[in-house]
Amino acid sequence: MQKSDALILVINSSSPKGTLTSKVFEYLRLGRPILALVPHHGEAATLLKECGQNLICPMESVSAIKACLLQLFSLEHSETRVSPKIHHYERGAQVKALHQRLEMMLSDNL
């Protein structure tokens, strides 16, 4: 995956609301362009946009896929762009945030 020019992520539009695979985080950490065939207003699309990945289209739309592919082909293949926002989603950061919330809850109850 690290040597790929681009990565593809597929989440069917009929998937249950809230569908977010760990593959999204793996891909974001690599900093490679992601062609995301995901629901445009779903959680995966929101996360990808937040991290600067904008090649997002529904897997059911041939014209949208074509437009994203053309945009992808115009990118410089050596581009690696890891968004600083991805660090917020790393396990260590998530555990730290949970720890802080639990401490706040405990101190509020004392």
N, C-alpha and C positions, 0 to 999 in steps of 0.2 A: 504494500500500500504506500510506503514511503517514497517509492520510486515512480509512482503513477503520476501521469500528467494531470489527471482529474479522477475524482471518485464519484460513484453514482449511489444515490440513496433512494429507495423506493418504499413508500408507504401508501397503500391503497386508500382512495378517498372514502371508501365504505368502511374503513377501519373505525373502531370505537373512538369516540372523542377522548382525547388525552393520550393517544398512542404516541409513545416516544421510545425509540429503541436505544440501547447503549451504543449502537453503531454511530449514531449522530455525534456522540461525544468523542469516540475514537477518531472519526473523520475530522472534527474540528481541531483536535489536538495536533493533527498532522499538518494543518495549514494549507492543504492543497485545495484547489477549486472543487466544489461539490455541485454536481448536477443533481438537484433534489426534485424527484418526481413525488411530491407530497401535496396534501391538501393545502391550498394557499393560505388559509386562515387558521390552520391547525397549530398545535404546540411546536412541532418540529420546524415549521416555517418561521414561526415567531423567534425561536432560538437561533436558527440559522441567520435570519436577518439581523438580530441583535449582535451577532458575531461577524457581520460583514459579508456573509455569503448570500448572494442575491440571485443565483441561478435556480429559481424555484418555479415549478410549473406542475399542474396536475397531470398525472400519468395518462389520463383519458383524452388529453388535448394534443393532437398531432401538431397543430400550428404553434402552440405554446412550446412544445418540446423542440420544434425546429428553431424557433426564435432563441431559445436558451442555448441550443447547440451552436448556432451561429455566433452568439455572444461568447461562448466558451472557446470556440476556435480562434476568436480574435484576441484572446488573452495571451500574455507572454507565458509560455509553458514553464519557465523556471521560477515563476512567482510562487513564493511561499509566504502566506500571511496568516500568522496565528494571532487571533484577536486576544488582546489582554483580558477581555471579558470571560474567556473560557476558563481562566484560573478560578473564577468564582464557583464553577461547577466541579472542580476537582474534589476527589474524596476528602482530602485533608481539610480543604476549606469548608466543605459541607459538614464534616464532623465538628470542626471548630465552631461553626455557626449554631449547630444543634446544642453543643455544650454550653454556649453562652445563653441560649434561650432557656435551657433547663436550669441553669444557675439563676437566671432572672425569675423564673417561676418559683423556685425554691425560696429565694430571698423575699418574694412578695407574700408567700404563705407563712413566713415566720413572724 
